[in-house]
Amino acid sequence: MQLTNYTFRVVGPDDDAQLQELLESDSDFFKISNGAPPGSAEAKSLLNDLPETKGNNDKFVYAVFDRSGTLVAVFDLVRGYPDDKTWFLGFIFVAPDNRNMGLGSHLLEAICAHVKQSDGAAIRLGVVRENFRARALYDRTGFRFLYERERTHANGLTGITDVLERAL
């Protein structure tokens, strides 16, 4: 994957602390998405959570670094989910100081190009309905509404997630 002025790297277990620090930089994001501030194991969850039908060889977690080597974003992709030609973008997070500069749009375009080069035909994702900024980003970058589903958070609160998809 390429993006001018940024480098990408697949992350692993040794990156837990740096990822955790990034994720804890915006507790409001997690309150909207999960109904609670980030937990102490958010990075481990990001690295390990998978749909039941998929294995570790289908999941890719990428760290994004700026020119100075600072971690500015993270995202994960699951290959072949929910079908063989669709990839699932399970999570995308841009550091608060790096928002509103077009990075999210550029990341999504790089992700789409990567998936297409890997023989994917579409990218699917879920966005919590109250995450208006993320939804606006996805709408601007060509994702279309498929359906909604109710989701129960670990704290027992429920919310609506919109499932979106972009054909490649």
N, C-alpha and C positions, 0 to 999 in steps of 0.2 A: 504494500500500500504506500502511496506517496501523496504528500501534500507539501507544497512549498513552505519553507521555514519551520517545518515540524518533522519529527521522526517518530516512527511507530515501532513498538516492540511487543512481542507476545510476553505476557507476564507469567510468573510462577509463584510458588509458595514463598520464596525469599523476598517477594515484593509486598508481603502483607502489611508491614508497618507503614510504608510509603502510601500504599493504596488507602489504608485506613485513615491516615491523616488527611488525604484528599477528600475522602467521603465525609469526614467529620467537619469539613470546611463550610458546609451548608446544611444546617439542621432543618431549615424550613423546607428544603426539597424533600427530605425524608418524612417530615410531618405531613406534607401534602400526599406523597406517594404511599407511605406506609402507616400513617396515622400516629407516628411517634418519631422522636429524634433517632439518629443512627445509633445502632447498637455497637457493642464492642467487637462484634464478629462480622461486621458488614463486608469487610474485604474477603474474609474466608468464605462467606456466602456467595459473593460475586464469583470467586474462583471455582466453587464447587457445585452450586445449584444447577441442576439439569432436569429437563423433562424426563419422565420415567422411561421413555422409549429410546433415549439417546445415551451414548457413552462419552467418556472424556475425550476421545479422539474427534468428536463432533463439535466440541466447544472451544472457542478461541477468545481469550480476553486480551485486549490490546491496551497498552499504555501509550499516551501521546505526550511527547516532550517538546518544549519550545527550543529555540536556538541556544539558550543558556543551560539546557539540561533539566529545566524545571518540569515536573509532571503537571500537565495542564488539563488532561482529560483521560477518561477511560471508557471503554465500551466492550460489550461482549456479543458474540455472534454464535448461533447454533446452526450448524449446517444440516440441511435436509429436514427441517421441522417447520410446519406440521406435515409437509409432504416432501418428496425427493427433490423437487426443483425450487422450493422456497427455503430461505434462510430466515431465522428469527433473530431480530435485534432485541436482545433481552434487556439491555441496559446501556444508556449513554449518559455520561456525566461530565460536564465542563466546569472547571474551577470557577467560582464566582468572579474572580478578578479577570477572567478571560472571556466573559460573556459579553454579548452585545457588540461583538467585533467581527461577526460572520464565521467564527470558528465552527459552530454547530452545523451550519449549512455546508461548509466545506468538508467537514467530517462525513456528513451524510452522503455527499457526492462521492467521496473517496471510498466509502463503504459500499455504495451501490456499484461503483466501477469494479471493486475487488470481487464482489459476489457474482457479477456478470462474467468476469474473467474466469471465475471458478465454476462456470456452467450453471449458475443459479438464474432463475427466471423471475424471481420476486423476492422482496423483503417484507416481512410482516413484523409488527410490533404492537404492544399494548401501551396505552397512555391513560393515566388516571384523569378522569374528566376534569377535576379541579386544577390540573396542571396546564393552565391556559397558555403559558409561554411555550411550553413544549409542543402543545397541540398546534399553535400557530406556526411554529417551525416546521412541523411535519406537513401541514397543509401547504405551506409555501414551497416545499421541496417535492411535491408530487404524490404524497401518500393520500390514499382514499379510505374513507370509512367502510368497514365491512359489517361489523356488528358490535354490540355491547355485551358485557358480561359483568355480573356482580362478583365482587371479590371481598373476602373476609380477611382482614389484617390479623397479624399475630395477637394484637391487643383486643380482638373481638369486634372492632368497628368494621362496618361494611362500606363499600364505595363502588362506584361504577367505573369500569375500565373500558375505553373504546379501543377496539382492535382495528388497526389500519394496515394497509398494504400498498406497496408500490411495485408495479410491474417494471421489469428491466429490459 
